């Protein structure tokens, strides 16, 4: 009986020892996990993504990280930081513990800050969209999160050109999306078989799904919906001779404003195609932005304007919403590429800043 009781006490002690290890005190941040060293094991500390059952652990792949043993604790630092609201499994000897890093209450969720073109009446041969986000986005399968619907709510097909490498700015905030050019350009087979993507006189909705995630893996809180109406196709080249220039004041950093004769211009190509230079053709540093539904360009110089002559240098590749540039219409036929290439030059508008009376 005494031996039997001794065995029961040993088993009870061992059970309590293991039980106390199944709920260890963890200190977890996105960058590391700290656990108190076990007294009964010398096994390695391993972490898995997801809640992995005991039987599934041998066939599961652990996440990569660095393990540092300290006097009383073991620190695990993952190569890629732990994700918000992502569950993990910790295995350390007899310990199997599940943990999760809860998203902070004041977390800044991803949102759409602006869409270009911002004007609500768009030509049926519209070529590009630009989306500005509040923070860098997760670029994986980004096109799956963007769709267009018609007036009945049906999703349009073959709208977006699915590039293998998406067009995203270096800071991850500005995404460029092309409408399928083969459907927007007359004379091409997709256009002949399917017609243009958008039909004149109809209304559509652009929807960016809340499933789109930021680089932390956290999705938006709600869908972003932008409604617009389609008008007739635009088949006129931009005319810079009709632009009006609002001349700034000498000795100030007041804005130089260029009005595009009430025509909305392509957001990306406009900001990349216009440069302000002095009389010696040196670039004037400053900030460019588009306002008034992209019908006005505003340039704010870094330093006060000086008296003198200035030039607005415009790349001939500057486009309107339908992809028409200063040299040709988007859907014009190009027969002689050698001659066409010679057309890609710079255009210039000039203005003078005089002393105030």
Secondary structure, DSSP 8 states (H G I E B T S, - for coil): -HHHHHHHHHHHHHHHHHHHHTT--EEE-SS-EEEE--SS----EEEEES---TTTGGGS----EEEEE-SSEEEEEESS---BT-EEEEEETTEEEEEEB---TT-----EEEEES--SEEETT--EEEEEESS-B--TTGGGGEEEE-TTS-B-SS-B---SS-EE-TTS-EEEEEB-HHHHSTTSHHHHHH--SS-TT-EEEEEE-TT-BBTTS-B-SS-EEEEEEEES-------GGG-EEE---TTS---EEEE-TT--B-HHHHHHHEEEEETT--B--EEEEEETTTTEEEEEESS---SEEEEEEEETT-BBTTS-BSS--TTS----HHHHHHT--EEEEEEEE----
